[in-house]
C-alpha cells in the first residue's frame, strides 16, 4: 500500500511540475518570447502590426475573425484586400480601425462580391466618398446587409438624400425591414392622427431615430402618455421630444429626477412647467441636474418659478457656457464697464457673445478673453453672493 501511495504521489508531483513548466514557458521573460502565446496569435499579430491595435484589443477581435477564416493565410490575404479597397475609397487608418473595432468581420468581407456593390449602391443614391467614409466607419455592419430596398424606402420617408445621409451617419444604427415598417406606421400616427407636420417628424427622426423605430403599439401608448403623464399637448413643438424622453427612460427614472428638483424647493407645478417647456432636460443625469441647480439657485439665487420658464439656463452646459459667461458678466460689472443680464448673455451665440461682451473691452480689460477661455471646462467657482 505504501509503495502504491508513493507512486501516486510521485506522478502527481511530476504532473504539477510539468504544468508549471509549461506555464513558465508561456510567460517567459526571454526577449524573443515576451508576448504570451494566445489562441489566434497570428490574427492578433496582424491586427497589432497592420492596424495599430493594442494586444488586448487585438486578442478580443481576433477570435471573431478567426471564426470566419480558420486558415490564417486566407484571412491575411482577404484582410489586405479589404484594407486596400477602403484606402482607395478615402478611408484612413483611423477610419479603418474604427470600423474593425465595431465590426471585425468587415476584414472577412469579399471585396468584389460585397464591398464594391455596396459602395456603388450608396453612390447611386447620392453618397459622396466622404459620406461613405463617415457612414461605414460609424456603422460598418451595413456592408453585410441587403440595403437596396431599405435605402430606397428610407429616401422616400426622409424626403431627401441629405436627410438619408444624416440618418445613416448615426453610429451603430441599422434598420431592418420590420423596423422600417414600424417607422412608416409611427409616422402615419403622428402625421395623420395627431396632425404633426411631416418636416417636424423628419427632424425628430434624424435627431433620435431609435424612438421612431419602436413597435407601433408601444409607440401609440407612448404618444398617449406624453399628453397624460407629461402634460405636453400634441400641438406643442415639444411633443416629439416628450416621445423621445419616454422612449429613453422609465417612469421610475423620470420621477427620480423630478424628486431632485423638489429637493431644491421646486413645487409639482414648477416641475410640470419645466417638463412642458423642455422635456429633454429630464434626460440629464441626476448629478448634472444637482450641479446646475446648485450653481443657478444656491450660487446665483434664481428661484424655481424663474428657472421653470427660462429652461435654456438648465439646457446649457455648466462647464462650457454657464460658468464662463457668468465670470465675464461679473468681471465687467465689478470693473464698472458694463452691467449686463446673465440670462441674456447665456442666450447669445458664441460669436454674438464675443462681439458684445469681449471685443469692446480689449483695452479696458485686456485679460478678459483669457479669463473667459480659461474658465471653460471648469464647474467649480468661487462663492458668489449676488445675482447677475
C-alpha positions as CSV (number, residue, x, y, z in Angstrom):
1,X,0.0,0.0,0.0
2,X,2.8,2.3,0.9
3,X,4.6,1.8,-2.5
4,X,1.4,2.5,-4.4
5,X,0.7,5.7,-2.5
6,X,4.3,6.8,-3.1
7,X,3.9,6.1,-6.8
8,X,0.7,8.1,-7.0
9,X,2.3,10.9,-5.1
10,X,5.3,10.8,-7.5
11,X,3.0,11.0,-10.5
12,X,1.1,14.0,-9.0
13,X,4.4,15.8,-8.3
14,X,5.6,15.2,-11.9
15,X,2.3,16.4,-13.3
16,X,2.5,19.5,-11.1
17,X,6.0,20.5,-12.3
18,X,5.2,19.7,-15.9
19,X,2.1,22.0,-15.7
20,X,4.1,24.8,-14.1
21,X,7.0,24.4,-16.6
22,X,4.5,24.9,-19.4
23,X,3.2,27.9,-17.6
24,X,6.6,29.4,-17.2
25,X,7.4,28.9,-20.9
26,X,4.2,30.6,-21.8
27,X,5.2,33.7,-19.9
28,X,9.0,33.5,-20.4
29,X,10.9,36.7,-19.9
30,X,13.2,35.9,-22.8
31,X,13.2,38.8,-25.2
32,X,12.1,36.5,-28.1
33,X,9.0,35.4,-26.2
34,X,7.7,38.5,-24.3
35,X,4.2,38.3,-25.9
36,X,2.1,35.4,-24.4
37,X,1.1,32.7,-26.8
38,X,-2.7,33.2,-27.1
39,X,-5.1,31.4,-29.3
40,X,-5.3,33.0,-32.8
41,X,-1.9,34.6,-32.2
42,X,-1.3,35.1,-35.9
43,X,-4.5,37.0,-36.3
44,X,-3.7,39.1,-33.2
45,X,-0.3,40.0,-34.6
46,X,-1.8,41.0,-37.9
47,X,-4.2,43.4,-36.1
48,X,-1.4,44.8,-34.0
49,X,1.1,45.4,-36.8
50,X,-1.3,46.3,-39.6
51,X,-4.0,48.3,-37.9
52,X,-2.3,49.6,-34.7
53,X,-4.5,47.8,-32.1
54,X,-3.2,47.1,-28.7
55,X,-2.5,43.4,-27.9
56,X,-5.5,43.3,-25.6
57,X,-7.8,44.8,-28.2
58,X,-6.4,42.6,-30.9
59,X,-6.9,39.4,-28.9
60,X,-10.6,40.1,-28.5
61,X,-11.1,41.0,-32.2
62,X,-9.0,38.1,-33.5
63,X,-11.5,35.5,-32.1
64,X,-14.2,36.9,-34.3
65,X,-12.2,36.9,-37.5
66,X,-10.6,33.6,-36.8
67,X,-14.1,32.0,-36.6
68,X,-14.6,33.1,-40.2
69,X,-11.2,32.1,-41.5
70,X,-9.6,29.0,-40.0
71,X,-6.7,29.4,-42.5
72,X,-4.7,32.4,-41.5
73,X,-3.1,32.9,-44.9
74,X,-6.5,33.2,-46.5
75,X,-7.6,35.7,-43.8
76,X,-4.5,37.9,-44.2
77,X,-4.8,37.9,-47.9
78,X,-8.5,38.9,-47.8
79,X,-7.9,41.5,-45.0
80,X,-5.2,43.1,-47.1
81,X,-7.6,43.4,-50.0
82,X,-10.3,44.9,-47.8
83,X,-7.8,47.5,-46.3
84,X,-6.5,48.4,-49.8
85,X,-10.1,48.8,-51.1
86,X,-11.1,51.0,-48.2
87,X,-8.0,53.2,-48.5
88,X,-8.7,53.6,-52.3
89,X,-12.1,54.9,-51.3
90,X,-10.9,57.6,-48.9
91,X,-10.6,55.7,-45.6
92,X,-7.5,56.5,-43.5
93,X,-6.0,54.3,-40.7
94,X,-8.3,55.8,-38.0
95,X,-11.5,55.2,-40.0
96,X,-10.4,51.6,-40.7
97,X,-9.5,50.9,-37.1
98,X,-12.9,52.3,-36.0
99,X,-14.8,50.1,-38.5
100,X,-12.9,47.0,-37.5
101,X,-13.4,47.7,-33.8
102,X,-17.1,47.7,-34.0
103,X,-17.5,45.1,-36.8
104,X,-14.3,42.9,-37.1
105,X,-15.8,40.7,-39.8
106,X,-15.5,43.5,-42.3
107,X,-12.0,42.2,-42.8
108,X,-13.6,38.9,-44.0
109,X,-15.8,40.7,-46.5
110,X,-15.5,39.8,-50.2
111,X,-14.3,42.9,-51.9
112,X,-15.7,42.1,-55.4
113,X,-19.0,40.5,-54.3
114,X,-19.8,42.6,-51.2
115,X,-17.9,45.8,-50.7
116,X,-17.8,47.1,-54.3
117,X,-21.6,46.6,-55.0
118,X,-22.4,48.1,-51.6
119,X,-20.3,51.2,-52.2
120,X,-21.8,51.5,-55.6
121,X,-25.3,51.3,-54.2
122,X,-24.7,54.1,-51.8
123,X,-23.0,56.2,-54.5
124,X,-26.0,55.7,-56.8
125,X,-28.2,57.2,-54.0
126,X,-26.1,60.3,-53.9
127,X,-23.5,59.5,-51.2
128,X,-20.1,61.1,-51.8
129,X,-16.8,59.5,-50.9
130,X,-16.7,61.4,-47.6
131,X,-20.3,60.4,-46.8
132,X,-19.4,56.8,-47.3
133,X,-16.3,57.1,-45.1
134,X,-18.4,58.7,-42.3
135,X,-21.3,56.2,-42.6
136,X,-19.4,52.9,-42.9
137,X,-16.7,53.8,-40.3
138,X,-19.6,54.5,-37.9
139,X,-21.9,51.6,-38.8
140,X,-19.7,49.1,-40.8
141,X,-22.1,46.2,-40.3
142,X,-24.3,47.6,-43.0
143,X,-21.9,46.1,-45.6
144,X,-23.2,42.7,-44.6
145,X,-26.9,43.6,-45.1
146,X,-29.2,43.8,-48.1
147,X,-29.6,47.5,-48.3
148,X,-31.2,48.4,-51.7
149,X,-34.9,48.3,-50.7
150,X,-34.2,49.9,-47.3
151,X,-32.3,52.8,-48.8
152,X,-35.0,53.3,-51.4
153,X,-37.8,53.3,-48.8
154,X,-35.9,55.5,-46.3
155,X,-35.2,58.1,-49.0
156,X,-38.9,58.4,-49.6
157,X,-39.7,58.6,-45.9
158,X,-37.0,61.2,-45.1
159,X,-37.6,63.3,-48.2
160,X,-34.1,64.0,-49.4
161,X,-30.7,62.5,-50.0
162,X,-29.2,64.9,-47.4
163,X,-31.6,63.5,-44.7
164,X,-30.8,60.0,-45.8
165,X,-27.1,60.7,-45.3
166,X,-27.7,62.2,-41.9
167,X,-29.8,59.2,-40.9
168,X,-27.0,56.7,-41.8
169,X,-24.4,58.8,-40.0
170,X,-25.9,57.8,-36.7
171,X,-23.3,55.5,-35.1
172,X,-24.2,51.8,-34.8
173,X,-27.6,52.3,-36.3
174,X,-29.1,49.7,-38.6
175,X,-32.7,49.5,-39.7
176,X,-34.3,46.2,-40.7
177,X,-37.4,45.7,-42.8
178,X,-39.6,45.2,-39.7
179,X,-38.2,48.4,-38.2
180,X,-38.9,50.2,-41.4
181,X,-42.5,49.0,-41.3
182,X,-42.7,50.3,-37.7
183,X,-41.3,53.7,-38.8
184,X,-43.9,54.0,-41.6
185,X,-46.7,53.2,-39.2
186,X,-45.5,55.6,-36.5
187,X,-45.1,58.4,-38.9
188,X,-48.7,57.9,-40.1
189,X,-49.8,58.1,-36.4
190,X,-48.0,61.3,-35.8
191,X,-48.9,63.0,-39.1
192,X,-52.4,61.8,-39.9
193,X,-53.9,61.1,-36.5
194,X,-52.1,63.8,-34.4
195,X,-51.6,66.4,-37.1
196,X,-47.9,66.8,-36.6
197,X,-46.1,68.4,-39.6
198,X,-44.1,65.9,-41.7
199,X,-41.0,68.1,-41.5
200,X,-41.2,68.2,-37.7
201,X,-41.4,64.4,-37.7
202,X,-38.4,64.1,-40.1
203,X,-36.3,66.3,-37.9
204,X,-37.2,64.3,-34.8
205,X,-36.3,61.1,-36.5
206,X,-32.9,62.4,-37.6
207,X,-32.2,63.6,-34.0
208,X,-33.1,60.3,-32.3
209,X,-34.2,57.6,-34.8
210,X,-34.4,54.8,-32.2
211,X,-37.6,56.2,-30.7
212,X,-39.4,56.1,-34.0
213,X,-38.4,52.5,-34.9
214,X,-40.3,51.1,-31.9
215,X,-43.2,48.7,-32.1
216,X,-46.3,50.6,-33.2
217,X,-48.5,49.6,-30.3
218,X,-45.7,50.7,-27.9
219,X,-45.3,53.9,-29.8
220,X,-49.1,54.7,-29.7
221,X,-49.1,54.1,-26.0
222,X,-46.1,56.4,-25.6
223,X,-47.9,59.2,-27.5
224,X,-50.9,58.9,-25.1
225,X,-48.5,59.1,-22.1
226,X,-46.8,62.2,-23.4
227,X,-50.2,64.1,-23.1
228,X,-51.4,62.4,-19.9
229,X,-48.3,62.0,-17.9
230,X,-46.0,64.8,-19.1
231,X,-48.8,67.3,-19.8
232,X,-47.4,68.1,-23.3
233,X,-50.2,68.7,-25.8
234,X,-49.9,67.3,-29.3
235,X,-49.8,70.7,-30.8
236,X,-46.7,71.7,-28.9
237,X,-43.3,71.7,-30.5
238,X,-42.1,69.7,-27.5
239,X,-44.4,66.8,-28.2
240,X,-41.9,64.8,-30.2
241,X,-39.3,65.4,-27.5
242,X,-41.7,64.0,-25.0
243,X,-41.8,60.9,-27.1
244,X,-38.0,60.7,-27.1
245,X,-37.9,61.1,-23.3
246,X,-40.4,58.3,-22.6
247,X,-38.7,56.0,-25.1
248,X,-35.3,56.6,-23.4
249,X,-36.2,56.5,-19.7
250,X,-38.6,54.6,-17.4
251,X,-41.3,56.2,-15.5
252,X,-39.4,55.5,-12.3
253,X,-36.2,57.1,-13.7
254,X,-38.1,60.3,-14.7
255,X,-39.8,60.5,-11.3
256,X,-36.4,60.2,-9.6
257,X,-35.2,63.2,-11.5
258,X,-38.3,65.1,-10.6
259,X,-37.5,64.5,-6.9
260,X,-34.1,66.1,-7.4
261,X,-35.8,69.3,-8.4
262,X,-38.2,69.1,-5.5
263,X,-35.3,68.7,-3.1
264,X,-34.3,72.2,-4.2
265,X,-37.7,73.6,-3.3
266,X,-39.5,73.1,-6.6
267,X,-43.2,72.5,-6.5
268,X,-45.1,70.0,-8.6
269,X,-46.3,72.9,-10.7
270,X,-42.8,74.2,-11.3
271,X,-41.6,70.7,-12.4
272,X,-44.6,70.4,-14.7
273,X,-43.9,73.8,-16.2
274,X,-40.3,72.8,-16.9
275,X,-41.4,69.4,-18.4
276,X,-43.8,71.1,-20.8
277,X,-41.1,73.7,-21.7
278,X,-38.3,71.2,-22.4
279,X,-38.7,67.5,-21.6
280,X,-35.1,66.8,-22.7
281,X,-33.8,68.4,-19.5
282,X,-35.0,65.3,-17.8
283,X,-32.6,63.2,-19.9
284,X,-29.7,64.7,-17.9
285,X,-28.2,62.7,-15.1
286,X,-29.3,63.4,-11.6
287,X,-25.8,64.5,-10.8
288,X,-25.8,67.0,-13.6
289,X,-29.2,68.4,-12.5
290,X,-27.9,68.8,-9.0
291,X,-24.8,70.7,-10.1
292,X,-26.8,73.1,-12.3
293,X,-29.4,73.8,-9.7
294,X,-26.6,74.3,-7.1
295,X,-25.0,76.9,-9.4
296,X,-28.1,78.6,-10.6
297,X,-30.1,78.6,-7.3
298,X,-27.6,78.4,-4.5
299,X,-24.8,80.5,-6.0
300,X,-26.8,82.9,-8.2
301,X,-30.1,83.0,-6.3
302,X,-32.5,82.1,-9.1
303,X,-35.9,80.9,-8.0
304,X,-37.8,77.8,-9.2
305,X,-40.6,79.7,-10.9
306,X,-38.0,81.8,-12.9
307,X,-36.0,78.7,-14.0
308,X,-39.1,76.7,-14.9
309,X,-39.9,79.2,-17.7
310,X,-36.3,80.0,-18.6
311,X,-35.4,76.4,-19.3
312,X,-32.5,77.4,-21.5
313,X,-30.4,78.0,-18.4
314,X,-30.8,74.4,-17.4
315,X,-30.2,73.2,-21.0
316,X,-26.8,74.9,-21.3
317,X,-23.5,73.3,-20.4
318,X,-22.4,74.3,-16.9
319,X,-18.7,74.0,-17.7
320,X,-18.6,75.5,-21.2
321,X,-21.3,78.1,-21.1
322,X,-22.9,79.0,-17.7
323,X,-19.8,79.4,-15.6
324,X,-17.5,81.0,-18.2
325,X,-20.2,83.6,-19.2
326,X,-21.1,84.3,-15.6
327,X,-17.5,85.1,-14.8
328,X,-17.3,87.5,-17.7
329,X,-20.5,89.3,-16.8
330,X,-19.5,89.5,-13.1
331,X,-16.0,90.8,-14.1
332,X,-17.4,93.6,-16.3
333,X,-19.9,94.6,-13.6
334,X,-17.3,94.7,-10.8
335,X,-15.0,96.8,-13.0
336,X,-17.8,99.2,-13.8
337,X,-17.5,98.6,-17.5
338,X,-20.9,97.0,-18.2
339,X,-24.0,95.9,-16.3
340,X,-25.3,93.0,-18.4
341,X,-28.0,90.5,-17.7
342,X,-26.6,87.0,-17.2
343,X,-29.7,85.2,-18.6
344,X,-29.5,87.4,-21.8
345,X,-25.8,86.6,-22.0
346,X,-26.4,82.8,-22.0
347,X,-28.8,83.1,-24.9
348,X,-26.2,84.7,-27.2
349,X,-24.3,82.6,-29.8
350,X,-20.6,82.3,-29.3
351,X,-20.0,84.9,-32.0
352,X,-22.5,87.3,-30.5
353,X,-21.1,86.9,-27.0
354,X,-17.6,87.7,-28.1
355,X,-18.8,90.7,-30.2
356,X,-20.9,92.2,-27.4
357,X,-19.1,91.3,-24.2
358,X,-15.4,90.6,-25.1
359,X,-14.3,92.6,-28.1
360,X,-15.4,96.1,-26.9
361,X,-13.3,95.7,-23.7
362,X,-10.0,94.6,-25.0
363,X,-8.3,97.8,-24.0
364,X,-10.0,98.4,-20.6
365,X,-9.9,94.7,-19.6
366,X,-7.0,93.1,-21.5
367,X,-7.3,89.8,-19.6
368,X,-11.0,89.3,-20.2
369,X,-10.7,86.9,-23.2
370,X,-8.2,84.8,-21.3
371,X,-10.5,84.7,-18.3
372,X,-13.3,83.5,-20.5
373,X,-11.3,80.9,-22.2
374,X,-9.6,79.6,-19.1
375,X,-13.0,79.2,-17.4
376,X,-14.2,76.7,-19.9
377,X,-14.3,73.1,-18.8
378,X,-14.4,74.0,-15.1
379,X,-17.6,73.9,-13.0
380,X,-16.0,74.9,-9.6
381,X,-16.4,78.6,-9.0
382,X,-15.7,81.0,-6.1
383,X,-18.7,81.7,-3.8
384,X,-20.8,84.4,-5.4
385,X,-23.0,86.4,-3.2
386,X,-25.1,88.3,-5.7
387,X,-27.1,87.6,-8.7
388,X,-26.2,89.0,-12.1
